[in-house]
Amino acid sequence: METAIVTIRNATFWHVMAWWKNLLEPIALMTSIHQAAHAQPEHVVISFGFLYFWYSKLSDDLNTPVQRAVLESAECQWANCDQEVFIAAVIANPFYGVAPFNKISLTTRAGLVALFGRLWLQFYKENALTELFTDLEGYLTSSGDFAYMNMYKNSFLAHSEATHTPVDALDIWSASLHPSTEPRPLHKIARCLLSICPNSASCKQLFSVFGGILTKWHNQLSMENLTHLAELKLLKCKHANVIEEKSVEGDASSCGSNQQPATSKKIPPEMGQAQLPGAKGSGRLPEA
């Protein structure tokens, strides 16, 4: 007990704890974003860039070994992933587009046509249709069917902030479709990219729910009833989390606080100024 009290009163101990906290906080934030049930592939790219930007700016000699280890690990992980899919997901998100990337060959019109053409072949096992490139040109220049996408995006974002509801990029793409018509090629590939789940957290949660329902005392459930009970339990948990988040936001606003609630998993503004590790000649996010 006396040893603990002496340690608590030691200013050096708290200085070292603060040092470790500053070093590990970006990794904890990145892990939280990647493992969230609502994580999307574009979040992976932006958070990678934020992590690389954060650690590349460390200057203290004491941080050098940690800095080198994290940057090398980030380079290795980014080099081993399917970079084109993640980069295309960022571009297909109307809230990002090509803005986060530096001026490189991949983000030119010709580079993007080649990128989405390769992904179409990878996803649908056929050469890309001409309409895909026509729609891509309209999306990049905000013309044609996409002329009002930016206006709708801004109004949708303002409504989301006013009502404290989450923003889904797929809603923006749905709004640019003509009613009762077949989705165009760019809409199809955008939906495919933005629907990718970059982690297995939701799958693990579902199997955990199955294990809690199907026990040795309840082992005669049919597959249909087991699925219905699992879906019901997941929806109940999701509804409870939404209510809790709104309650926390209400308490924060009533206290005059501008802080985000603890349940919020928003990406900090610094991520928009981050730089991706350069591997395989892929995009780099602009430096601050």
N, C-alpha and C positions, 0 to 999 in steps of 0.2 A: 504494500500500500504506500509506504513511504517512497519507494522507488518511483512509483507512478506519479506521485505528487511532485517529486523533484523533476521528473521528465516534463510534466505539464508546465511547470514554472520556467523551464529552460527555453529562452528565446530562440536559441539555435535550432531546437527541435521543430518549432513552428516555421522557421525560415526554410528548413529542409522540406517540410511537408508542403509548403507553398510552392517550392521549386518543383517537386514531383507533380503537384496538382497542375501546374502550368504545362508541364511536359506531356502529361497523360490525358488532359481534358480533350484535345482535338481527336485523339484516338477513340475515346469513350463516346464522343459526339458522333463520329463517323460510324462506329459500331451500332449505336442506337438507331441511326438513320437506315443503315443497311438491313437491320434485322426487324424493322417495323413491319407490321402486317400490310400497311398501305405503301410500302416502298416501291419505287418505280425505277427503271433502268437509268433514266436521266439523273436521278438523285445520286446514283453510284458515281457517275462521271463528275458531277459538280463537287461532290464531297471528296473525291480523289484529288481534284484540283485544289480544293481548300487545304487538304492535308499537306500536299506537296508545297503549296505556297507558304503555309504556316512554318513548316520545319526548315524550308530553305532560307527563311529570314532569321533564324537563330544565329546569334553572333558570339555568345559567351563560350569560352573555351571549355567550360564544364559540360556544355551541351553537345559538344562535337561528336562524341561516340554515339549518343542517342540520336542525334541528327543524322549521322551517316547510316545507322542501322534502319531507321524509319524510311529514309529516302530510298535506300537500296531495296527494302521490302516493297515499297510502293511501286518502284520501277518493275520489279519482278512480277508482282500481281497484275499490274496493268498490261505487261507484255504477254501474259499467259491468257488473258481474257479475249473474248470476241469483240475487239475494239470497234469495228464498223457498226455493229448492232447498237452498242451503247452511244456512239457518236450520232448515229442516225436518229436515235430516240430523243436526244437533246434537240436536234434540228426539227423533228416532227412535233415537238412541244411548242405551241404558239407563244407561250410565255418566255421562251428562250430563243428559238430559231438559231441563226448563225452568230448572234451577238456575242456569246461567251468565248468564241474561238478567235485566235489570231489569224492574220491574213496568210493562209497557206494554200497550197494547191488543192487540197481536199475540199475546201469551202468555196472554191470558185464555182460558177455555174456548171462548167464542164466536169469538175470533180464531183459535184453533187449528183449530176446525171449518172455518172459512172457508179457512184456509191449506191444509189437507189436501184439502179439497174442490176447490180450484183446481188443486192438483197432480195429483189423480186425473184431472181433466178434461184436463190437459195431457199426462199420460202415456198414458192409455188412451182418450182421445177420447170419453168418455161421462160422464154425471153420476155423482157418487159414490153408492155404495150406502148404504143405511141402516146396514148392519152396520159400515161404516167408522167412523161416528160413535159407534156403540155400543162398538166395540173401543177407540176413542180415549179415551172416557170411562173404560173399565176400565183402560187403560194409565196414564192420568194419576193415577188414584186407587188403583192396585194392587189391583184387585178383579176378580172373575170369573176368566177364564182367566189373568189376569196377577197373581193374588193372591200367587203364590210367586216372581215374577220377581226381586224384590229379594233374596230369600234365596238363590236360585240364583246370581244375579249376584255376591254377596259371596263365596260358597263357590268359585265359578269363578275369581274374582280371587285369592283366597288360594291356590288350587292353582296358578295361573299364576305367582305370585310364588315359591312354593316350588320349582317345577320349572323356572323361568326360561324359560317358553314364552310366546309372544305371545298377547295377548287379542284376540279377534274378537267384535265386538258381534253379528254374525250368528249366532254359536253360542247367544247368549242368546235370540234370537228363535226359533231352531229348537227350543230346549228348551221353549218355551211353546206348541208345536203339539201337537195330538192325533195320535197315530200313525195312519198310513194315511188321513189326511183331507186334503181340499183346503185349501191355505192361505187364511186369511181375508183380507179386503181390507186391513186394517192391516198384516198380515204381508207382503203383496205389495208395498205401497208402501214399507214399511221396507226390505225387501230391495233394492228398486230404488234407493232413496236411498243406502243404505250400500254399494252395489256400484259406485257411480260412481267412476271414476278421474279426479282433478282435474288430471292432467298428462299429457304425452305422452312421459315419460321411458321407460316400458316399451316403447312403440311404436318409439321411436328405437333402443332397445337391440336390439329384435328385427330391425329392418332392418340394423343393424350386424352382427348375427350372420349374417343372410342374405348380406351382402356378403363375410364371411369364408369362407363355405362355397361359394357359387356364384361361382367365379373363372373366368378365361379358360382355366385348366388343368382345371377341373372344371365344364364348362358343359353336360353332358349329363344332369344329374340331373333326375329327374321332380319335379313339384311335391309329390307325396306324400312322396318320400324327403327332399326339401329341408325340408319341414315337420317330419318326424320328427327329422332331425338338429338342426334349430334348437331344437325342444322339448327334446331330450336335452341339448344344450349349456346351455340356460337352467336346466334342472333341476340339472345338475352344478354350475353357478356358484352357484345358490341353496343347494344342499347344502353347498358349500365355505364360503359365508358364514356359515351356521348353525354349522358346526363351529368356525370361527374365532371367532365371537362367544361360544360356550360356553367355548372355550379361554381367551379374555380374561377372561370372568367368573370362571372357575376360578382363574386366576392372581391376580385382584384379591381374591377371597375368601380365598385361601391367605395373602396378604400382610396380611390384616386391613384391607383398604381398603374404604371404603363408597362409593367413586366409581363412577359408571356407566362401563361399558366404552366405548371410543372408537367402537365400531360402533353403539351405541345411539342411536336418534333420538327419545328420549322428550321430551315437551313439559314444560317446567319448571313448577313449581307456580304461578308468578306469572301464568301464562296464565289460570288460573281466576279471577283478580281483574282481568282486563283489561277494557277498554272498546272496543267496536266504534265505528268512525267512523259518525256518524249520517247516513245517506243514504236517501232515499225513505221515510223514516219507519220504518225497520226497527229491529230490536232492538238494545239496548245492553247490554253486559256490565257487571256492577256494579263500581264503583270500589273500590279498596282503602281 
